[in-house]
Amino acid sequence: MQLPSQRYAALIKKQAQELGFAYCGIAKADFLEEEAPKLEAWLNQNYHGQMAYMANHFDKRLDPRLLVDGAKTVISLVYNYYPESRLPEGPEDLKIAKYAYGQDYHHVIKDKLKLFLENLKAAIGEINGRAFVDSAPVMERQWAQKSGIGWLGKNSLLLTRNMGSFFFLAELIIDLEVAPDPPMVKDFCGTCTRCIDACPTDAIVGDGVIDASRCISYFTIELKDSLPDSFKGTFGNWIFGCDICQDVCPWNRFSKPHQEPKFLPSEGLKELKLQDWLELTEETFNKVFPKSAVKRTKLKGLKRNIDFCSED
């Protein structure tokens, strides 16, 4: 006879599939004991750079029960963003990370999570829970590994055997007891070091450890100051984010194109040439990136990145 917690797990996974999530993993909401010393060491090394928010809410990052009263379950979800075709990536083309081709994923996925929670309440009854999409102190990759979805690669990203790593992670933390999945304990990276070897700024400083203050994504998105001259010539024309460590990962040969229309690039973005980037105006910026994550840098930040990559 199936226990209620098992029925809930089956219901949740069916709902996740219907909403377009590629994977759904379930873990018991508990203190991430193994991660506590790792997080503390990472912060003590100042690998978070100017991302002061990473040092905030230390306890909440490690214990979801501090985020949701009575939390019993963490539901981890995967949403694909791998594009069917890439934007031009020639030697002179300026590049943005593939996750930013379309609309801001925070809004697209958050809407799905709200519907997810509503559907669960309609099917099960009153549930207290919160939805998270990369915008709160949740160690999403660790929870996804704990729920059996994948393992943490040397580039610190979550990897799966069937679709690599070009996907977003999201979570529902709820006060309902749901049968958990077994964690992923095997590491399928083996002796491969392609991501480490390919990183032009040497940001991967250990197995699964990133010095974010050296990462191109950090420089082009998080850093608000001037870009350091010592890194000039290392960005490879990446002006918003960076996909290098993912592009070289052998597991990403299994990436499949997403089916989300909202992640398709605007016609204006596809048409931008080098000169258009160099002459980017506020009007064009707003037209090309109307609902995009690229707006996070604002026009001023994007132009700073463009100038840095374009200077001789």
N, C-alpha and C positions, 0 to 999 in steps of 0.2 A: 504493500500500500504506500502510495506517494505521500510524503510529509508536506504540510503547507509550505515550508521553506523551499521545497523542491518545485512545487507548483508555481510559486512566485518566480523562481529562477527561470522556468520555462516560459512563463508569461512575459517576463522582462526581455528575454532574448528574442522572442517573437516580435515584440513591439519594436525593439531596436532594429531588427531586420526590415520591418515595414517602414520605418522612418529613414532608411537608407544608410544606416551605420554598417560598416564592413565587419567590425568585430564588437563583441560585448563580453566583458569579463566581470566577474563578481568576487569581491573579497570582503572579509569581515573587517568592520571599522575598528581599528585598534592602533596602539602606539607603534610607530615605525622605529623600533628599537635599534635595528642595525644601521639605520640612516642617520641617527642623531650624531654620532661622532664624525661621520663623513661630512655632514652639513656644517658642523662646527669647525672642522679643519678647513673646509673650503672657504668659509667666511673669514677665518683667521689669516688665511693666505691673501686676503683681499682680491680673490679671483672674481668677485662680483663688480669690481671697478666702481663706477659712480651709481650703480643700481642700488641705492641705499635701501630701497623697499625689500630687497632680498634678505636683509638682516632683520627686518621687522617680523613680528609674529612668529618667532622661532618655534614656540610650543605648538601653535596652531598648524604649522607646516608638518609637524610630526604626528599630530593627533586630530583626526577629523571629528572626533567627539566634541572638540572645542569650537568647531564651526557649526555643528548642528546638534541641538540638544537631543540627547538620547540616541545619537547615531549608532546604527548597528551594521550598516552595509555601505560599501563603496562600489558603485557601478561604474566601470571604466568603459569608455566608448571610443571607437575609431571612425573617423570620417575622411574619406579619400579626397585628395586635392591634386593628384598627379594629372597634368594636362595632356590632352591628346597630341598637341603640337606645341613646341616651345617658341617663345619669341626669338627673334634673331639673336644669335650669340657668336657673331663673327669677331675677329680680333679688334675691330674698332667699335662694335656695338656696345652700348651701355646696357647693363643687365639688372633686373630685379628678381628677387627670389620667387619661385613658382607659386608659393602660397599666397602671394600678393597680386596675382594676375587679375583676379576678379574682385568681388565684393568682400568686405571685411568679414572674416570667418567668425569673429566674436558674435556678431549679430545673426548671421545665418544659422549657426549651430545653436545659439542660445534660444532662438525661436523654436527649434526642434526639441530642445530639452524641456522647455515649458510645456509643449504639447505632450511630450513623453510623460511628464509628471502628472499632468491632468488626466491622461489616459489610464495611468496606474491607479490614481485615486478613484476613477470611475469604475474600474474593474475590481479593486480590492477594498476600497473604503478610505477613510481619512489617513493620510500619510504625511508626516512632517519631513520635509526634505528641501535641499537647495541644489541648484544647478551651477556648475562651474565650467568656464571655458577660458583657461589660461589667463585668468584675471583675479585670482585670489591665492592665498598661501596654501596651495595644494600640490603635493609632490606627484604630479600626474604620471610621470614615466614609471616611478617606483610602484604606484598603485596598479598601473597596467601590467607590470611584470608580476606583481603579487597576485593578480587575477588571471594569470596564465596567458595573456595576449601575446607577449613577446619577451625579448631580453634586451638589456642595455648594451649597446654597441660601444666600441672604443671611442666613438665620437659623442658618447653620452646619450644619443637618441635611442628611442625604442625601435627595435627591428623585429619584423615578422618574416617568416619564411615564404609566405604567399604573396606579399605585396610590398616588401621592403620597408621604407620609412617615410614616404611622402604622404603623410596624413596628419590630421589634427587629432588631438586627444581631448576628451571632455569627460566630466564626471557628474553623477548624481549621488549625493550622499543622503541617505534616508534612514528613518528610525524603524524600518521594517527588517525583521530577520529573514535573510534569504540564503539559500544553500550556496556556499562559496565554491569557486573553481580552484583546482590545484594550481599553485604558483608555477611560473616558468623557472626552472632551476638550471637548465642547460644553456650554455653560451655557444652560439653557432658561428661566432666570428673566428674562432680558432687562432691561428698565428697570423692572420691577415692584418696588415698595417696600412692598407691603401689610404684610409682617411687621414691617418697621422702623417704619412709621407706627402700627401697632396696639399695639406693646409699651408698656404703661403705665409701665414703670420705666426706659425708654430703655436697655435692656440690650444692644441690637444697636448696637455702636459703629462698625462698619465692614462692608464687604461680606464676610460670612462670619465676622466677628469678634464674639464675645460677651464682654462684661464679666460673667462669671458672678456676680461679687459684687453685681450689681444685678438678677439674674434671680429671678423669683418661685419657680422650682423650687429654686434655691440657698437662698433664704431659708427656704422651708417644709420642706426636707429636709436640706440640708447644714449650715446654720448652727445651731450649738448654743447661741449666746448669745441674749439678748433681741432681738426684732425691732426695727429702728430706727424711732423715731417719725416720722422724716422721710419714710418710705414709707407711712405710714398713709393709707388711702383709695385706694391704688393697686393693691391685690391683686385687686380684682374678685371677692372671695369664694373665691379659690383657696386651699384649706387644705392641699393636698398636690400639689405639682407645678403645672404650668400648660400649657395647650394653645393659648393665644391665637395664637402665631405660626404654628401649624399650622392652626388653625381658619380663619384668614383666607387661607391660601395657596390660590391658584386650582388648583394641581395636586391638591389633596386632594378636589376634586370627583370624582376618579376612584377614591377609596378604596372598597374593597369589604369587606363584613362578613367577619370572620375565621370559621374553622370549628373553633376550638379550645375545647372545652367547659370546660377549666380556666381560661379567661380570662373566663368569664361571671361577672357580679357575684352575690354571695350574695343570697338573699332578704332577709336582714337589712339589707344595704346599700341595696337598692332601697327599703326601707320607711322609712329614716331621714328624719325631718323636721328643720327647724331646731331645734326645742326638744329633740329627741333628741340632736342634736350638742352642744348647749349643756350638756346633762346627762349626757354620755357617761361611763360608768363603766368600770372595768377589766374587769368581767364582759362588758359589751356589746361593748367594744373587741375582746376575745378571741373573742367569738362571731361578730362581723361580719367580722373580718379574721384568720381562723385561719391562713391560709398566704399572707397578702398582703404585698406590698412596703411597704404602709403601716406595717407594724410597725417599719420602719426608724426612724421618728421616736419610737417608743414612745408610750404614752398621754400622757405629760407634754408631749412636743413637739407632738403633734397638738392638745392642748388649748390650748397656747400660740398655735398658728396660728388656732384657732377663736376664741379670745378677741380676737386682734388684728383679725380680720375683722369681729367682731361688736360691738366697742366703737364708741360714737358718736364 
